[in-house]
Amino acid sequence: TTGVAKRLGTWYAFLFKRHTHPLFEPLRVAAANRIVVSLDGALNARTRNVTAIATATKSWYSVVESVEALGVSRDRVNEGIDLGLIDARVHDESAGYRQRFLHHDEIDRLLNSQLEHISDGSARKVLHVTEAIYRLMDEAGWVERASRDSVAPVVTGLVRHIPLLQLILRLKKAAQDAAGVAAGKTMALRDLHLRRTTDRGRLVELYRSILSGELAPIGDDGAPGLGGLLFSVEQVDARIASRLVSKGLTLQQISVLTSAHYDAVAAWVKSGLLPAAQLVGEHGSPWVVELKDFVGFLLKYTPLASLAGPTGSSSRGLVAKLQTLGVSVIAPAGSRGALVKVSDLIDSLPCQGKS
């Protein structure tokens, strides 16, 4: 067998083991530093007289040492070397036994690759969006991925991290530049999901238009990532509403139209006040309301949430006022989803004489 000491030669044994006079100490330190920097081999117990006096930074690392620096398994490092994705020197120290060594520059390159490539879970956390919205973003081309055969198998995922950060900065800046521009009602990106429409294809196209800059954010609510980007409700609905009427209005759309919370609209459906049906063949089997049924609902009931803003009050405050007039309030979801019959409101109006 041939060990490191044998590879270094007889001068090594002479300088470090036999002739240990103190006058040779500067020469030994210089030689030890050169060995540490240049030797592509394992410095172990047999070379402890080198490691003990060396002051230079080590240049070559064994697979075991590289695994510790990279935080991955030995199999993944060896796989990368076998595939030619990790540069290493291989020495046959003895029959049937190979030792592999990575230069510190190569380890630094691999560490940078780990920072530049992340998993889908990490990418979703960077964007600060739900898994459902992340899938829409991914389908719309927001997420760039490296090919498996171009990246060493020491990374946790293939999503390109830097383009993702650049995208966040670009959209945040666009929102900041447009802040303060009057644009009517707004909605956050975190609400651009399949509650908004039953047409997944149009929703994906909506995300593509945001990515291209065709549909620009007009504000930001300050949340981290992209979930808080604000868009014009009118512009959003104009892009996704063309096929909605034939299928019906989603509960989210009715929530926007009536200024009522989504849970309140769901309670109207559950209590039978608002007729709705589930689209079993669609993603998530969403509830939809036919346009004629929604019109009929509004002719019969008035959501207090839609009256609160114009009257400068709140739903809870309107309930108290109506009770003083003897008008009963229907509240299947509490004060949040309170309704009043249009006929009861009319009956409560004072009449100036009766014929």
Phi, psi and chi 1 to 4 in degrees:
 res  aa     phi    psi   chi1   chi2   chi3   chi4
   1 THR       -  155.5   61.1      -      -      -
   2 THR  -124.1  115.6   56.5      -      -      -
   3 GLY   -95.7 -177.0      -      -      -      -
   4 VAL   -63.0  -43.2  173.0      -      -      -
   5 ALA   -59.9  -38.8      -      -      -      -
   6 LYS   -66.3  -39.5 -174.9   73.7  172.4  176.6
   7 ARG   -65.6  -34.5  -75.5 -177.1   60.2 -161.4
   8 LEU   -70.9  -27.8  -67.9  174.5      -      -
   9 GLY   100.5  175.6      -      -      -      -
  10 THR   -68.1  -27.7   55.1      -      -      -
  11 TRP   -63.1  -31.7   67.6  -89.3      -      -
  12 TYR   -62.7  -48.7  164.7   80.4      -      -
  13 ALA   -63.8  -38.3      -      -      -      -
  14 PHE   -64.8  -47.5  174.0   82.4      -      -
  15 LEU   -74.8  -37.1 -177.2   61.5      -      -
  16 PHE  -100.0  -20.6  -75.4   94.2      -      -
  17 LYS  -117.9  -33.1  -66.6 -174.0  177.0  179.9
  18 ARG  -103.2  -47.9  -62.0 -166.5 -168.7  118.7
  19 HIS  -102.9   86.1 -155.9   80.3      -      -
  20 THR  -102.4   27.0   57.4      -      -      -
  21 HIS   -61.5  138.1 -165.4  -75.8      -      -
  22 PRO   -57.3  -26.8  -25.4   34.4      -      -
  23 LEU   -65.0  -23.1  -73.0  175.5      -      -
  24 PHE   -88.5    1.7  -75.9   90.7      -      -
  25 GLU   -59.8  -45.2 -171.9   65.6   13.9      -
  26 PRO   -58.3  -37.9  -25.2   36.2      -      -
  27 LEU   -67.6  -39.8 -178.9   57.3      -      -
  28 ARG   -63.7  -42.3  -87.0 -167.5  -70.5  -88.3
  29 VAL   -62.5  -44.3  172.2      -      -      -
  30 ALA   -63.2  -42.3      -      -      -      -
  31 ALA   -66.0  -41.5      -      -      -      -
  32 ALA   -61.8  -42.1      -      -      -      -
  33 ASN   -63.3  -40.9  -75.5  -22.1      -      -
  34 ARG   -64.8  -39.6  174.8   52.9   59.1 -172.9
  35 ILE   -63.3  -46.8  -68.4  170.7      -      -
  36 VAL   -60.5  -41.0  166.5      -      -      -
  37 VAL   -74.5  -38.6  170.5      -      -      -
  38 SER  -101.2  -27.6  -57.2      -      -      -
  39 LEU   -71.7  121.7  177.7   68.7      -      -
  40 ASP   -94.6   65.2   53.6  -16.1      -      -
  41 GLY  -152.1  176.0      -      -      -      -
  42 ALA   -87.9  124.0      -      -      -      -
  43 LEU   -94.0  106.3  -65.9  172.2      -      -
  44 ASN  -123.2 -154.6   48.8   31.5      -      -
  45 ALA   -62.6  -30.9      -      -      -      -
  46 ARG   -72.3  -19.0  -67.8 -175.4  179.1 -177.0
  47 THR  -115.6   28.8   52.5      -      -      -
  48 ARG   -66.3  -24.6   61.0 -179.3  176.9  -87.5
  49 ASN   -69.6  -18.1   43.4   20.6      -      -
  50 VAL   -83.3  -52.3  171.2      -      -      -
  51 THR   -65.1  -25.9   56.8      -      -      -
  52 ALA   -71.5  -30.5      -      -      -      -
  53 ILE  -110.8   -8.7   65.2  174.3      -      -
  54 ALA   -68.5  138.9      -      -      -      -
  55 THR  -112.6   -6.1   58.3      -      -      -
  56 ALA   -84.3  162.5      -      -      -      -
  57 THR   -83.2  135.1  -57.8      -      -      -
  58 LYS   -64.4  141.7 -173.7  175.5  178.3 -179.7
  59 SER  -105.6  -32.6  -67.5      -      -      -
  60 TRP  -114.0  138.4  -69.0   91.4      -      -
  61 TYR  -128.0  140.2  -65.5   82.7      -      -
  62 SER   -71.3  168.9   67.6      -      -      -
  63 VAL   -60.3  -39.3  170.0      -      -      -
  64 VAL   -62.2  -43.8  172.8      -      -      -
  65 GLU   -68.7  -37.5  -67.1  170.1  -39.7      -
  66 SER   -65.8  -39.1  -57.3      -      -      -
  67 VAL   -60.0  -40.6  160.6      -      -      -
  68 GLU   -66.0  -39.3 -175.4  176.8   -9.3      -
  69 ALA   -70.1  -35.2      -      -      -      -
  70 LEU   -90.4  -18.6  -64.8  168.0      -      -
  71 GLY    70.4   31.7      -      -      -      -
  72 VAL  -127.6  175.1  -62.6      -      -      -
  73 SER   -77.7  158.6   68.6      -      -      -
  74 ARG   -63.8  -35.1 -174.4 -175.8  -54.8 -175.3
  75 ASP   -61.9  -37.7  -70.8  -18.8      -      -
  76 ARG   -69.6  -37.7  -68.9  175.6   70.4  177.3
  77 VAL   -66.5  -45.9  172.0      -      -      -
  78 ASN   -63.6  -36.6  -76.4  -37.9      -      -
  79 GLU   -62.6  -43.1  178.5 -170.0   -6.8      -
  80 GLY   -63.0  -37.7      -      -      -      -
  81 ILE   -66.7  -43.9  -63.8  172.6      -      -
  82 ASP   -62.3  -35.2  -67.5  -23.0      -      -
  83 LEU   -83.0   -5.4  -66.6  172.8      -      -
  84 GLY    79.4   14.2      -      -      -      -
  85 LEU   -93.1  -10.8  -62.5  172.6      -      -
  86 ILE  -127.3  127.9  -63.6  178.2      -      -
  87 ASP   -84.1  125.3 -174.1   26.8      -      -
  88 ALA  -148.7  157.2      -      -      -      -
  89 ARG  -101.8  138.0  -71.3 -171.5 -177.6  179.4
  90 VAL  -119.4  130.8 -178.2      -      -      -
  91 HIS  -124.6  134.5  -62.8  -68.6      -      -
  92 ASP   -90.5   92.3  -65.1  -41.0      -      -
  93 GLU   -70.2  -27.8  -61.0  -66.9  -16.4      -
  94 SER  -159.4  171.1   60.7      -      -      -
  95 ALA   -60.7  126.0      -      -      -      -
  96 GLY    76.8    9.0      -      -      -      -
  97 TYR  -133.6  122.1  177.5   68.8      -      -
  98 ARG  -117.0  139.3  -65.7 -175.6  -54.4  166.2
  99 GLN  -113.9  136.9  -80.4 -166.1  -53.1      -
 100 ARG  -117.5  141.4  -64.6  170.5  162.5 -174.3
 101 PHE  -134.4  136.5  -62.2   91.9      -      -
 102 LEU  -111.3  135.8  -80.7   66.0      -      -
 103 HIS   -73.5  151.8 -164.1  -91.7      -      -
 104 HIS   -63.7  -28.1   69.5   76.6      -      -
 105 ASP   -64.1  -37.0  -71.2  -17.6      -      -
 106 GLU   -69.8  -38.8  180.0   66.6    0.4      -
 107 ILE   -64.0  -41.5  -66.5  176.8      -      -
 108 ASP   -61.0  -39.9  -73.7  -16.1      -      -
 109 ARG   -62.5  -41.3 -175.8 -172.9   71.9   82.0
 110 LEU   -68.7  -37.2  -64.4  173.4      -      -
 111 LEU   -64.7  -40.0  -72.0  171.0      -      -
 112 ASN   -64.4  -37.4  -73.8  -28.7      -      -
 113 SER   -63.8  -36.2 -177.5      -      -      -
 114 GLN   -64.6  -35.8  -71.7  179.7  -26.8      -
 115 LEU   -72.7  -31.5  -66.1  174.7      -      -
 116 GLU   -85.4  -15.5  -67.1  168.9    1.3      -
 117 HIS  -127.1  122.2  -59.2   88.4      -      -
 118 ILE  -126.9  168.5   57.2  178.0      -      -
 119 SER   -81.1  167.7   65.5      -      -      -
 120 ASP   -62.7  -37.4  -75.4  -64.9      -      -
 121 GLY   -62.9  -41.9      -      -      -      -
 122 SER   -68.5  -38.0  -63.8      -      -      -
 123 ALA   -62.9  -39.4      -      -      -      -
 124 ARG   -64.3  -37.4 -175.7  169.3   63.6   80.3
 125 LYS   -69.2  -35.0  -69.6  178.0 -179.7  177.6
 126 VAL   -63.5  -41.6  169.6      -      -      -
 127 LEU   -78.1  -20.5  -67.3  166.1      -      -
 128 HIS    58.0   55.2  -78.4  -91.7      -      -
 129 VAL  -132.4  164.6  -65.4      -      -      -
 130 THR   -73.3  165.8   63.3      -      -      -
 131 GLU   -62.5  -38.7 -174.4  175.4  -11.2      -
 132 ALA   -63.1  -43.6      -      -      -      -
 133 ILE   -70.3  -36.1  -71.2 -178.4      -      -
 134 TYR   -61.3  -39.2  179.3   76.0      -      -
 135 ARG   -63.0  -39.5  -73.4 -162.4  -62.3  -93.8
 136 LEU   -64.6  -43.9  -68.4  169.2      -      -
 137 MET   -60.2  -44.4  -71.4  176.1  165.0      -
 138 ASP   -62.0  -44.9 -169.5   11.2      -      -
 139 GLU   -64.6  -29.6 -167.6  172.9  -19.8      -
 140 ALA   -86.3   -0.8      -      -      -      -
 141 GLY    93.6   15.3      -      -      -      -
 142 TRP   -72.9  -25.7  -71.3   46.1      -      -
 143 VAL  -105.3  120.5 -178.8      -      -      -
 144 GLU   -94.6  138.3  -65.8 -176.3   25.7      -
 145 ARG  -126.5  144.5  -75.5 -173.6  170.9   79.2
 146 ALA   -85.3  155.8      -      -      -      -
 147 SER   -77.6  147.2   59.3      -      -      -
 148 ARG   -60.3  -36.5  171.6   57.0   68.7 -175.4
 149 ASP   -82.0    3.7   57.1    1.8      -      -
 150 SER  -109.1   -4.9   67.1      -      -      -
 151 VAL  -125.0  133.4 -179.2      -      -      -
 152 ALA   -61.0  143.1      -      -      -      -
 153 PRO   -74.8   44.4   29.0  -34.8      -      -
 154 VAL  -112.7    3.3  -63.1      -      -      -
 155 VAL   -96.0  160.0  -62.2      -      -      -
 156 THR   -87.0  -17.6   57.9      -      -      -
 157 GLY  -164.6  179.6      -      -      -      -
 158 LEU  -112.5    3.3  -64.0  175.9      -      -
 159 VAL   -71.0  129.7  176.4      -      -      -
 160 ARG   -75.5  119.3  -64.2 -173.1 -176.1  -82.8
 161 HIS   -74.8  -45.6 -167.0 -173.2      -      -
 162 ILE   -63.2  -47.7  -66.8  176.0      -      -
 163 PRO   -58.6  -31.1  -25.8   35.0      -      -
 164 LEU   -67.4  -42.7 -152.1   61.2      -      -
 165 LEU   -66.1  -37.7  -64.5  175.2      -      -
 166 GLN   -65.1  -37.8  -68.2  171.7  -23.5      -
 167 LEU   -64.1  -43.1  174.8   62.0      -      -
 168 ILE   -60.4  -45.7  -66.7  174.3      -      -
 169 LEU   -62.3  -40.6  -70.6  174.6      -      -
 170 ARG   -65.2  -46.5  174.8  167.5   68.6   82.8
 171 LEU   -71.4  -35.7  -68.3  176.2      -      -
 172 LYS   -63.8  -40.2  -74.7  -83.3 -165.9 -179.6
 173 LYS   -67.3  -40.3 -175.1  178.7 -175.6  -55.3
 174 ALA   -61.3  -40.2      -      -      -      -
 175 ALA   -66.3  -39.8      -      -      -      -
 176 GLN   -66.5  -40.5 -175.4  178.7    6.6      -
 177 ASP   -65.8  -29.7  -68.0  -17.0      -      -
 178 ALA   -94.3   -3.0      -      -      -      -
 179 ALA   -61.0  137.9      -      -      -      -
 180 GLY    91.7   -8.8      -      -      -      -
 181 VAL   -78.4  125.6  178.0      -      -      -
 182 ALA   -65.3  122.8      -      -      -      -
 183 ALA  -141.8   18.4      -      -      -      -
 184 GLY    74.7 -149.8      -      -      -      -
 185 LYS   -72.0  140.8 -152.3  167.9 -165.5  178.3
 186 THR  -123.1  162.0   61.3      -      -      -
 187 MET  -142.7  150.8   65.7  177.6  -58.1      -
 188 ALA   -85.4  154.0      -      -      -      -
 189 LEU   -59.7  -32.3 -177.7  140.4      -      -
 190 ARG   -61.3  -16.3   68.3  174.5   66.9   90.4
 191 ASP   -98.8    3.3  -64.2  -38.3      -      -
 192 LEU   -87.7   74.9  -68.7  176.5      -      -
 193 HIS  -134.9 -168.6   44.0   57.7      -      -
 194 LEU   -75.9    1.4  -73.8  169.5      -      -
 195 ARG   -77.1  -21.6  -80.7 -175.6  175.1 -177.7
 196 ARG   -79.6  -32.7 -172.0   76.8 -170.8  174.8
 197 THR  -154.1  153.9  174.0      -      -      -
 198 THR   -90.5   -4.6   58.9      -      -      -
 199 ASP   -98.1   96.7 -166.1  -29.9      -      -
 200 ARG   -64.0  -38.3 -177.7 -177.8 -178.9   84.6
 201 GLY   -58.1  -43.7      -      -      -      -
 202 ARG   -71.1  -30.7  -70.2 -165.3  176.6  -87.3
 203 LEU   -67.9  -40.7 -162.4   54.4      -      -
 204 VAL   -63.2  -41.5  171.8      -      -      -
 205 GLU   -62.6  -34.9  -75.0  -61.3  -37.4      -
 206 LEU   -61.8  -43.0  179.3   71.1      -      -
 207 TYR   -67.6  -34.1  -85.5   92.7      -      -
 208 ARG   -64.6  -38.3  -71.3 -166.7 -179.2  119.6
 209 SER   -68.4  -30.9   66.8      -      -      -
 210 ILE   -69.4  -42.9  -63.9  173.3      -      -
 211 LEU   -61.5  -41.4  178.5   64.7      -      -
 212 SER   -77.1  -14.3   67.2      -      -      -
 213 GLY    92.2   -0.7      -      -      -      -
 214 GLU   -64.9  -39.3 -173.6 -179.2  -10.6      -
 215 LEU  -110.9  107.0  177.1   61.7      -      -
 216 ALA   -97.6  145.3      -      -      -      -
 217 PRO   -66.8  149.5   24.8  -32.9      -      -
 218 ILE  -116.0   10.4   58.2  174.6      -      -
 219 GLY   174.4  179.9      -      -      -      -
 220 ASP  -152.3  131.9 -171.6   -4.4      -      -
 221 ASP   -85.0    6.0   65.7    8.6      -      -
 222 GLY    90.6   -1.6      -      -      -      -
 223 ALA   -70.4  150.8      -      -      -      -
 224 PRO   -66.2  157.1   22.9  -32.8      -      -
 225 GLY    71.8 -149.6      -      -      -      -
 226 LEU  -110.1   -3.3  -63.9 -179.6      -      -
 227 GLY   -61.6  -25.4      -      -      -      -
 228 GLY   -93.8    4.9      -      -      -      -
 229 LEU   -61.5  136.6  -68.2 -179.7      -      -
 230 LEU  -107.3  139.0  -59.9  175.8      -      -
 231 PHE  -129.5  156.5  -64.1   87.6      -      -
 232 SER   -69.7  125.2  164.5      -      -      -
 233 VAL   -59.9  -39.5  170.9      -      -      -
 234 GLU   -62.4  -43.4 -177.3  179.5   -4.3      -
 235 GLN   -69.4  -39.2  -68.3 -177.8   23.5      -
 236 VAL   -62.9  -49.6  168.8      -      -      -
 237 ASP   -64.8  -32.2  -73.9  -17.5      -      -
 238 ALA   -64.6  -27.0      -      -      -      -
 239 ARG   -89.3  -24.6  -69.0  175.4  178.2  -85.3
 240 ILE  -116.4    0.1   64.8  176.4      -      -
 241 ALA   -95.7   -3.9      -      -      -      -
 242 SER   -64.2  -28.2   58.3      -      -      -
 243 ARG  -110.6    8.1  -74.1  173.3   53.3 -168.5
 244 LEU   -75.7  -36.8  -68.4  179.9      -      -
 245 VAL   -63.6  -35.7  175.1      -      -      -
 246 SER   -66.9  -30.5   62.1      -      -      -
 247 LYS   -94.3  -24.3  -68.8 -173.1  175.2 -176.0
 248 GLY   117.3  169.9      -      -      -      -
 249 LEU   -91.5  136.8  -61.3  171.6      -      -
 250 THR   -76.0  163.0   66.5      -      -      -
 251 LEU   -65.0  -31.1  -57.3 -167.6      -      -
 252 GLN   -66.4  -40.4 -178.8   67.4   33.1      -
 253 GLN   -64.5  -41.3  -73.3  176.7  -58.3      -
 254 ILE   -65.0  -36.1  -67.9  176.3      -      -
 255 SER   -58.5  -43.0  170.5      -      -      -
 256 VAL   -68.2  -43.1  172.7      -      -      -
 257 LEU   -67.5  -30.9  -68.3  170.3      -      -
 258 THR  -102.3   -4.6   58.8      -      -      -
 259 SER    64.6   17.5  -60.1      -      -      -
 260 ALA   -97.2  152.9      -      -      -      -
 261 HIS   -66.7  150.7 -165.9  -86.6      -      -
 262 TYR   -56.5  -42.8  176.7   87.6      -      -
 263 ASP   -62.5  -32.2  -67.3  -21.0      -      -
 264 ALA   -67.5  -42.1      -      -      -      -
 265 VAL   -63.2  -42.0  178.7      -      -      -
 266 ALA   -61.3  -36.1      -      -      -      -
 267 ALA   -68.1  -35.9      -      -      -      -
 268 TRP   -61.8  -40.8  -61.2  -17.9      -      -
 269 VAL   -67.3  -46.2  171.8      -      -      -
 270 LYS   -63.1  -35.1 -174.1  175.9 -179.8  179.8
 271 SER   -83.1   -4.0   62.1      -      -      -
 272 GLY    85.8    3.2      -      -      -      -
 273 LEU   -73.3  -31.8  -61.8  172.3      -      -
 274 LEU  -121.2  109.0  177.5   61.0      -      -
 275 PRO   -62.9  136.5  -20.2   32.9      -      -
 276 ALA  -153.5  160.5      -      -      -      -
 277 ALA  -138.0  153.1      -      -      -      -
 278 GLN   -92.6  137.6  -87.8 -172.3  -64.3      -
 279 LEU   -92.3   91.7  -63.9 -179.0      -      -
 280 VAL   -63.9  -33.3  179.5      -      -      -
 281 GLY   -76.9  -13.0      -      -      -      -
 282 GLU   -88.5  161.7  -62.0  -73.0  -15.1      -
 283 HIS   -61.1  123.8  179.3   81.4      -      -
 284 GLY    79.2    2.2      -      -      -      -
 285 SER    45.6   62.6  -59.9      -      -      -
 286 PRO   -71.2  154.1   29.0  -35.9      -      -
 287 TRP   -84.1  136.1  -73.6   90.6      -      -
 288 VAL  -132.2  153.6  -66.1      -      -      -
 289 VAL  -121.4  128.2  177.7      -      -      -
 290 GLU   -66.4  148.0  -70.5 -170.8   27.3      -
 291 LEU   -58.8  -42.3 -171.2   58.3      -      -
 292 LYS   -64.1  -35.8   64.2  178.3 -179.2   63.4
 293 ASP   -69.9  -35.4  -69.7  -30.2      -      -
 294 PHE   -67.8  -42.3 -179.2   51.1      -      -
 295 VAL   -62.4  -42.8  172.0      -      -      -
 296 GLY   -61.9  -38.0      -      -      -      -
 297 PHE   -62.0  -45.3  172.3   79.9      -      -
 298 LEU   -69.8  -27.7  -67.6  179.4      -      -
 299 LEU   -72.3  -24.2  -70.1  173.6      -      -
 300 LYS   -98.2  -36.3 -172.9  173.5 -177.7  179.7
 301 TYR  -126.0  152.8  -58.7  102.7      -      -
 302 THR  -123.6  118.3  -64.4      -      -      -
 303 PRO   -69.0  129.1  -18.6   32.0      -      -
 304 LEU   -64.9  -24.9  -65.5 -171.5      -      -
 305 ALA   -62.5  -34.7      -      -      -      -
 306 SER   -75.7  -18.6   62.3      -      -      -
 307 LEU   -92.7  -19.3  -61.8  176.0      -      -
 308 ALA   -63.9  -47.3      -      -      -      -
 309 GLY   -61.5  -55.6      -      -      -      -
 310 PRO   -60.4  -28.1  -24.3   34.2      -      -
 311 THR   -92.5   -1.1   59.3      -      -      -
 312 GLY    67.6   27.1      -      -      -      -
 313 SER  -124.3 -164.5 -178.3      -      -      -
 314 SER  -127.2  166.3   63.7      -      -      -
 315 SER   -58.7  -40.8  -62.9      -      -      -
 316 ARG   -65.2  -39.6 -163.1  179.8  -61.2  -86.9
 317 GLY   -67.2  -37.8      -      -      -      -
 318 LEU   -67.2  -34.5  -71.0  176.8      -      -
 319 VAL   -60.2  -44.0  169.0      -      -      -
 320 ALA   -63.5  -41.9      -      -      -      -
 321 LYS   -65.7  -43.1  -69.8 -179.3 -179.3  178.9
 322 LEU   -65.7  -34.5  -70.2  171.5      -      -
 323 GLN   -64.6  -34.7  -73.1  176.6  -16.3      -
 324 THR   -67.7  -24.5   60.8      -      -      -
 325 LEU   -90.3   -2.0  -63.6  173.4      -      -
 326 GLY    80.4   18.7      -      -      -      -
 327 VAL   -93.2  124.1  177.6      -      -      -
 328 SER   -78.5  144.6   58.4      -      -      -
 329 VAL  -114.9  135.4  175.1      -      -      -
 330 ILE   -98.2  123.0  -56.2  169.2      -      -
 331 ALA  -135.4   78.1      -      -      -      -
 332 PRO   -67.6  -23.0   23.4  -32.5      -      -
 333 ALA  -120.4   29.0      -      -      -      -
 334 GLY    82.0 -164.8      -      -      -      -
 335 SER   -64.4  -24.0   59.1      -      -      -
 336 ARG   -63.8  -35.1  175.5  176.4  -84.7  176.0
 337 GLY  -113.0   28.7      -      -      -      -
 338 ALA   -65.6  139.3      -      -      -      -
 339 LEU  -127.4  157.1  -59.5  168.2      -      -
 340 VAL  -136.4  140.2   62.0      -      -      -
 341 LYS   -69.7  136.5  -75.4 -173.4  176.1 -178.7
 342 VAL   -59.4  -39.3  175.8      -      -      -
 343 SER   -64.1  -35.9   58.0      -      -      -
 344 ASP   -68.6  -36.8  -70.7  -14.8      -      -
 345 LEU   -63.1  -42.4  -78.4  176.3      -      -
 346 ILE   -65.8  -41.5  -65.1  174.0      -      -
 347 ASP   -64.4  -25.8  -70.1  -18.9      -      -
 348 SER   -82.0   -9.9   66.3      -      -      -
 349 LEU   -71.2  138.2  -64.4  175.0      -      -
 350 PRO   -69.4  138.4   23.3  -32.3      -      -
 351 CYS  -104.4  137.1  -63.7      -      -      -
 352 GLN   -91.9   75.6  -61.0  -65.0  -31.1      -
 353 GLY    84.4  143.2      -      -      -      -
 354 LYS  -121.9  138.2  -64.4 -178.5  179.4  180.0
 355 SER   -80.9      -   59.2      -      -      -
